[in-house]
Amino acid sequence: MLVRNVRGMKVNGLNDDYLKSEEKVIQEQLEDLKSRVIQLHDGVPSLKRCSRLSGLLQKIYEIRVELNQLEKDLLQTHLKCCISPNIKVPAKVVHALYKLSEKRHGAIIVIEHKENLDAHLLGGVDIDAVVSAPIVENIFYPGSPLHDGALIIRGSSIRKAKALLPLAANTSELEALGLGSRHRAALGLSQVSDALIVVVSEEKGWISIALQGQLYPNLGTFALFEKLAESR
C-alpha cells in the first residue's frame, strides 16, 4: 500500500500521557485559530469603513503567522517522531521546505541515514557546503542550473546536487494523487535504501515524504488549511 497510516504509532522515548497532553494543546490551538477565522469570515459582509477593513487584514495576517509557525512545529515533530525517529533532519532543511512549499518551487531532498547512496545515484554535481536554508532555496529556485534533480544531504552537509534517482514503477495511487516524476524518484530510492526523501510538489505545493518503500503525501502547507475548510 502506497499511503501508510501513521496515527497511533508509538514515539520513541515518549509516554502516552505526554503525547495526549501535547495533542490536546495543539488541538486547542487549532480550535482557537479556526474560531477566529470563522468569526472574521462571518463579519466581512457588515464591514463598511476602510479602517475596519484594515483592522481585519491585520488580524488575518496575525492568524496566518501563528498558523504557519504551528505547521512548521508539527512538521518538524512529524519528521522526527512519527515517521523516522532515527533519521536526523536539520531544522534548516525544514525551514527551507516550508519556504519552497509556500512559493511552489519543486524540490527533492535526500537525507542519508546509514547506507551510502552512491550506488543508487546517477550524475550530479559534488558540493561541500554546510546545510543552510538560503542555499537549499537557491538550488531549487526555478531556472537555477542545479534545480533539476535531487539534493543529497549527509548529517549537516550538502554532498551533491542535481543527482538522478532510480524511478519506482508508475502506480495507480501516484496517478490518482496527480504526483509525477519527483515522487516516483523519491519512492524509487526509498525502495532500495534507508534514506529519507522529501519532495515539494511544484503543482500543489505539497510536502511529501518517502521512506522504506512508502510514500506519505501532503504532510504540510495545505493540510491545516484543508481541515479549517472542512469545518465550513
N, C-alpha and C positions, 0 to 999 in steps of 0.2 A: 504493500500500500504506500502511495506516494506521500500523503499527508498524515503525519502522526500526531495523535492527541497527547499533549504534554500535561494536561491538567491532572493533578493528583500525584505527580512524580515526586519522590522523596528528594529533598535537597540536602546534600552532604553537610553535616555539622549543625543543622538547624532542626529544632524540635517542632512538632505540630502546633503547640500552643503559641510559639513565637510567630510562626508563619500565619496562623489565623489572626493574630493581633495585627501583624503588618498588613495583611489583606484587608482587614476591617478599616484601618486608617486610610488605605488607598481608595477603598470603596466610598468612604465618607468624602474624601477629596473630590472624587469624580461626581458624586451626587451633588455636592455644593456647586461645582462648575456647571453641571448640567442645569441645575435650578436657575443659576444666574443667566445662562444663555437663553433659557426659555422665557424668563421674565423680560429680558431685553427684547426678544423677538416679539412678544405679545404687546410690548409698549410702542413699537415702531409706528403703527397707524395713527396714534394720537399725537405724535410729535409734530409741532408746527414751527418752532423757532430754531434758528441756526445754532443758538447757544446750547440748546438741549441736544441737538444732533451731535455737536462737538463732544459733549459730555458722554454721549452714548458710544461714540467711536473710541474715546479714551478707555471706557470700561471694557469694550471688546478687545482692545489691544492688551489690556492687563490680563484678561482671561486667556488670551492666546499665549502670552508669555508663560503664564502658570501651567497651561496645558502642555506646551512644548517641553518645559522643564520636567514635568511629571512623566511625559512619554520617554524622554531620554533616560530618566532614572529607571523606569520599568524595563526598557530595552536592555540597559546595562545589566540589571539583575537577571533578566531572562537569559541573556547570553552566558552569564557566569554560573547561574544556579540550575535553571530548569533544563537547559539543553546540553551544555558542556561544561560541567564544573571543573574539569581538569585542564581545559584549554584557556590560557590567559589572553584576553582580548584587551589591548591597550585602550585606555579611556580616550586617547586622542583619535583612535580609529572610530570609536562610537560617535564622537563629536563630528568627525568628517562624514560619517554615514548619514547623520541627521541633515547636514548641510547639503550633501549630494541629493538626498531624497527630496528635500524641500525645493531644490532647483530642477529636479528631474534630470539629473546628469547620470547617465547609465554607468555602472561600475561593477567590477567583480574583484573581490579582495580575498586572498587565500591566507589563512593563519595556520602556519605549520605547527604540528604537535611533536610527536616523537620520530615519525618517519621522515627520511629525506625524500623530497619530491622530484628530484632531478630526472629520474627515470620516466616520470609521467608528464614532464613539461617539454614543449617544443618551442624553440626560438626564445625570444625575449631579450631584453636589454639589462645587463647587470647594473645594479645600483647599490651603493654602500652609503646609506643615509639613515639617520635616526628618524623613527616614525614621528610625524607631526601632522596635524590636521591640514594646514595650508599645503604641504607637499602632496598629500593624498588628493585633496581637492583639485590642485593644479594638474596633476597627472590625468585626472578624468574630466578635465574641462573639455567640452566639445571642440574638436579641431586640434587638440594637443597631439604631438607626434606619438605619445605613449598611451593615449586613452583607449585604444582598441586592443583588448587583451586583458590578462589578469595581472594584478599586483600581488607579489609574493612577500609575506612578512614572516620573519622568524624572530621570536622574542620581541625586542623593541627596535628591530632594524628592518628596513626595506631591503630585500635581497635582489628583487628582479621586477621589472615592469614589462608590459606588452607580451606576456607569456601566453601560449596557447595550451588549453587543457583538453583532455580526452572527452569526447561528447558521449552522453548517455543516449540510449535509443529513444527516439521520439515516442512519447506516450500520450494516450488519450487524456490523462489528467493534466499534463502540461498544456495540451491544446485547449482543453476546456477552460483553463485559467488564463489563456492568452499569453503564455510565457514562452519566450523564444530561445535563441542560441546561448545567451549568457546563462540562463537557468539550466539548459541541457549540459553546458560545460561544468557548471558547479556540481550538478548531480553526478555527472560522469566521474569527476575527480573524487567525489565523496565515496563512490563505489569501489575505488581501488586504493584508497589511502585513509589515514586517520585525521586528515586536515579538516578544519572548519572553513567553509567557503561562504562568504556573504555577498549577496547580489543586490544591487539597486536597479530597479526597473526604470528604463528611460521613458516608457509609455505611461506607466501608472504611478511611479514614484515609490512603489512598494519596496520594503526592505525584507529580503527573504534569506534563509539560511539552509545550506545543505551540509549534512553530517551523517556519516556511516550509512550512506545509501538512501537517506531520507531527505525530503525537501519540506521545509517549514515556511510556507509563503505568507507574506504580508504581516510581518511582526511589528511594524512601526509605521508612523506617519499618518496613515489613514485609519488604522484600527480604532483609535479612541473616538475620532470624529464620526465614524460609522455607527458606533454604539450610541452616541448622542443623537444621531439622526433617527435611529431605530425607535427611540423613545418618543419621537414626534409622530 
